[in-house]
Amino acid sequence: MALPNRDDIRAQVSLALAEDLGSGDRTAGLIPADASSRVRVICREAAVICGTAWFEAVFHQLDPAIAIQWHCRDGSDIAADQLVCELSGNTRALLSGERTALNYLQTLSGTATLTKRYVDAVAGTGVRILDTRKTVPGLRLQQKYAVTCGGGHNHRIGLFDAILIKENHIKAAGSIRAAIKAAQQQAADIEIEVEVESLDELDEALDAGARRILLDNFSLESLRQAVKRVQGRARLEASGGVTLGTIRGIAETGVDDISVGALTKDVKAVDLSMRFIDD
């Protein structure tokens, strides 16, 4: 997805700042109100940077006069100990915004960095790496954006923009065919995908007219058989138990997409450091 609009970013940052500042930053209040400083942010490990818009919004909500000079941009690969940006302005605002701004930058860079590792692992196969709805609550749009910065692709954003018929939906509807028919009648203008757990269910989904099918926890041999049976009649997505160690083998079975919940669920923040510069 594209970068969320500025109004959404401002609203998200306002909530994050309110959570941290509450009635005011008591520690920053120890510093003279008119003091000014320069700081720099260093990345301590190789990473893909993401979250610059949220980082900027934090400081500019605290003081619009704070100047930020970036040495990279969203989607940039950077090396360990590389300079990310430099800031100058009111010292209190710099101190008060430090943690919230870094939280955004380190978390979203973590998502982008992990995504790139998965994308690199399937290079040359033509397979797309997809995210899921297993996102940190309140960070759905931010993490979905970070996935694209790492070279991945977004699955549906939420429950509103596509239909994914899963096991429980099938049980509630009575059958794969019944669920697909209901989906087609309800929303002919949006994408419909159905999850299957066996080759027999795959055949049933194909017979019911499915054009996008999620193969849940299939073995490599079953994935190969599924690709052979479908012969391009539907787009195939592999999911379940995907790791960096297994993803290349899955991609080489011939599936079109692989969805990876870990991209947004198992987030390891990138190590960033913000330090004041002595004049």
N, C-alpha and C positions, 0 to 999 in steps of 0.2 A: 504494500500500500504506500501511497505518497505520504509525505510529512503531514500530520494533522494540521488543521488550520490554526492560525495564531490565537484566535479567541479560545479554542479548546485548550491549547497549551497554556495560556494565561490562567484559565480556570483551574486546570490541573495543578499548576504551580501554586496558585493561591491557597488551595487546600493543603498542599504539602507544607507551605510556610506556616500556615495557621497551626498545623499539627506540631511544629517544632518551636515556634516563637511564643505561642500562647499570648500571654499578657505583655511579653517583651523579653528581650535578651538581657538578662541581668549581668552576665559576665562581660559582654561587649560594652555595657554601660560604664565599665571602669575606665574606658578609653575616652579621652577628650572628644567632644562631639564634632569638632572641626578638623580632627586629625585625618591625614590621607596617607595611603600606602600603595606600594606596588607588590604584586604577588605573581608567582608563576605556578602552573600545574604541570607536573611531570608524570608520565606513565612509566611504571616500574617494570612492565613486562610487555612482550610483543602482543599486540591486540588490534582489533578493528574498532575504530572510534565511532560512537553513536550517542546522540543525546545533546548535541550542542545547542539546539533551540531551547530546550528546557533549562539547560545550564544558564544560558543568557537571560532567560525570562526570570529566573530566581533573582539574579543581581539587579536587573532593571526594575523589578517591582520594588526592591528595597531602595534603590537609588538610580534613576534613569541616567545619571551622569557618569556612572561607572563605564570605563572604556575597556573593551575586550579585544585583544588581537589574537586571532587563531593561527596556528601553524599547521593545522590539518583540518579536515572537514568530515562530516558523517560518511562512513564507508571507506575512510583512509586506513591503510595498513601502516602501523607504526611500530618501531622497534623499542626494545627495552631502554628506559632512561631517556626517551625522546621527549622534547618539549611539546606540550599540547597547546597551551595558550598562556598569555600574560594579561593581567588585569591591573587597573589602577583606578583609584577613587577613594571614597570615604571609607576609613578604616573600620568603623562600626558595621557598615553594610557588608564589607568584605568578610568580616568575621561571622556575622549573623547568617549570611547566605552560604558559607562554606560547606556545611554538611549536607544541606538539602541539594545544592547544586551538584556536589560530588556523588550523592546517592543516585541521582538521575544518570549522570555520565558513566559511573562505574557499572551500574546495573544494566543499562541498555548496551553499553560496550561489551559487557559479558555475554549478552544474548547474541549480538552481532558476531562476536569472536567465535563462539561455539558453532553458530550457523555456518560460518566460513569453513570450519574444520570438516563439517559434514559435507558441504558442497565440494570441497577439494577432494574428499575421499571418493566421490563418484565421478570425478572429472573424466570426460571422454565417453561416458555411457549415454548421455542425453537425458538422464533421469533428473526430474525436478525434486528438490528437497522442500517439503511442505511443513508448515507449523500446524498447531492444533489449538483448541480452546483451553488447553491446560496452562493458562497464564496466571501471573500474580494478580490477585484481585485489585482492581483499580488501575492496572497497568496494561490493559488489553491492547489499546491502540498504540501505546508506546512500544510494547514488545513486538507487536506485529510489524511496525515500522522498522524496528531493529533487525528483524529477520531479513527484510529486503536489503538492508544495508550490508548484511553478511552474504548476500547472493542467493538467499532462499526465496521461496514464494509463499504467499498467504493462502491458506485454506479459507473457508468462510470466516468472516469476522465474528459473527455471533449466530444466534438461532434465527435471525430475521432475514438473512441474505442468501440462504441456500437451504436445501433439505438434505439431511444425512439420516437415512433410515438405518437404525442400529438394531441390535438383537432385541432389546425391550420393545421397540416400536413394532417389530415384526410379530412378536408374541401378542402384543395388545391388538394388532390389526388382524391377526389370524393366520397370515401367511405373507411370504415375500410378494407374491403377485397382488394380493389385496392391498398391501402397503404402497406398492408402486402405483397401482391404479388410483388410489386415493390421492397420492402426491401429484400425479399428472392432472387430475381433475381440479385440485386446489390451486396449483401454481404452475401453469404451463410455461411461464415466462422466466422461471429461475432454474438454476441447476439442481438436479436430483441425483443423489448418489445413494447406493445401498451397500450395506456391509454384509459380507458372507463369511462363513466359517468353515466351509468345505467345498469340494468340487461339485458335489450335487447341488448345493445351494447356489453356486456360481451358474450352473446350467439353468436353474429355476429363474434366477435373476435375468439371464440373457433371454430366456423365453418370454419373460414378462416385459421385455423392451428396455431394460436398464442400459444406459449409455455411459455410466460411470460407476465402477464397482470397487469397493474397498475389500481387500483380501486380508482378513484379520488373523494374525498369528499362523500363517501358512509356512510350512517347511520350504526349503529351497526347491526341493523336487516338486512339491505341489505348486509352487509359484511358476516353475517352468511349464508344468502341465496346464496351468491356468492360461498362461500366455499363448500356448499352442492351441488350446480350445477356442479362445476368444478371437484370435487372428485379426485383431484390429477392430472388431465390432463394438468394443467399449474401451474406455480409458481405464487402466488398471492402477490401483494404488495399493502398495504394500504397507502394512502397519503392524505394530506390536513387537516388543522386544528388540527394537532397533538400537544398536550401539555403533560406535565408531569402528569397532572390531568386526561387526557383521554386515555393515551397510554396503560395502563393495560387492560382496557376494550376492546380496539381495538385488542390487542394481543390475548385475550381470545376468539375471534371469530374464530380463527383457520387459519388466514392468515399466510403466510410464512415470509414476510418482512414488515417493516414499515419504510418509508423514512421520515426524519425530517429535514426540511430546517433550523430550528433554530440552529442546531448544529454549523453551520458555518456562518449563517447570523446574528444572535442575539448574538454577542460575548460580554461577560463581562470578562474583563481582571482579572486575579488572582492578588491579592495584594502582591507584592514583594517589598522588601526593601534592598538596597545595602548600607552598612555602612563601613566606614574606621575603622580599628582597631588600637587603641593606643598601641604603643610598650612600 
